[in-house]
């Protein structure tokens, strides 16, 4: 398998519309929680990091955990599967 095919296949979209919205809203709330709530510094950093990762997966429609588990919430026709030339 060529590197281009491997990268394209491994980054197939697997996060659907409703899932994206939930991730962005939840991630934004979680990322902002250290500044909105009185949290210890270490807990705040962890919460902000998890929130940023959640927002990022929602914005790019790709989740590594979903990929490893073989899960996809995308409609069947909208995700990119492999390379078509």
C-alpha positions as CSV (number, residue, x, y, z in Angstrom):
1,X,0.0,0.0,0.0
2,X,1.4,3.4,-0.9
3,X,1.8,6.1,1.7
4,X,-0.8,8.3,0.0
5,X,-3.4,5.5,0.0
6,X,-2.6,4.8,3.7
7,X,-3.0,8.4,4.8
8,X,-6.2,8.9,2.7
9,X,-7.8,5.8,4.1
10,X,-6.8,6.4,7.7
11,X,-8.3,9.9,7.6
12,X,-11.7,8.9,6.2
13,X,-14.5,10.9,7.7
14,X,-16.3,9.0,10.4
15,X,-18.1,11.7,12.5
16,X,-21.6,12.6,11.3
17,X,-23.5,15.9,11.6
18,X,-25.3,15.5,15.0
19,X,-22.1,13.9,16.5
20,X,-20.1,16.9,15.2
21,X,-22.4,19.4,16.8
22,X,-22.4,17.6,20.2
23,X,-18.6,17.3,20.1
24,X,-18.1,21.0,19.3
25,X,-20.5,22.2,22.0
26,X,-19.3,19.8,24.6
27,X,-15.7,20.4,23.8
28,X,-16.0,24.1,23.9
29,X,-17.7,23.9,27.3
30,X,-15.1,21.5,28.6
31,X,-12.2,23.6,27.3
32,X,-13.6,26.8,28.9
33,X,-14.5,25.1,32.2
34,X,-11.1,25.9,33.9
35,X,-11.8,29.6,33.4
36,X,-15.5,29.4,34.3
37,X,-15.2,27.1,37.3
38,X,-12.8,27.1,40.2
39,X,-10.7,24.1,39.3
40,X,-7.3,23.0,40.5
41,X,-4.6,23.9,37.9
42,X,-3.8,20.3,36.9
43,X,-7.4,19.3,36.5
44,X,-8.0,22.4,34.5
45,X,-5.2,21.7,32.1
46,X,-6.5,18.1,31.6
47,X,-10.1,19.4,31.1
48,X,-8.9,22.0,28.6
49,X,-6.8,19.5,26.6
50,X,-9.7,17.0,26.4
51,X,-12.0,19.8,25.3
52,X,-9.6,20.9,22.6
53,X,-9.2,17.4,21.2
54,X,-13.0,17.0,21.3
55,X,-13.6,20.2,19.4
56,X,-10.9,19.3,16.9
57,X,-12.4,15.9,16.1
58,X,-15.8,17.6,15.6
59,X,-14.4,20.3,13.3
60,X,-12.5,17.9,11.1
61,X,-15.1,15.1,11.1
62,X,-12.5,12.5,12.0
63,X,-12.0,10.5,15.2
64,X,-9.1,8.2,15.7
65,X,-11.0,6.2,18.4
66,X,-13.9,5.6,16.1
67,X,-11.4,4.5,13.4
68,X,-9.8,2.0,15.7
69,X,-13.2,0.6,16.8
70,X,-14.6,0.6,13.2
71,X,-17.4,3.0,14.1
72,X,-18.8,5.7,11.8
73,X,-21.7,8.1,12.4
74,X,-21.5,9.6,8.9
75,X,-24.2,8.9,6.4
76,X,-23.2,6.1,4.0
77,X,-22.7,8.3,0.9
78,X,-20.8,11.2,2.5
79,X,-17.6,9.7,3.8
80,X,-14.5,9.2,1.7
81,X,-13.3,5.6,1.4
82,X,-9.9,5.2,-0.2
83,X,-8.6,6.8,-3.3
84,X,-10.4,7.0,-6.6
85,X,-8.4,8.0,-9.6
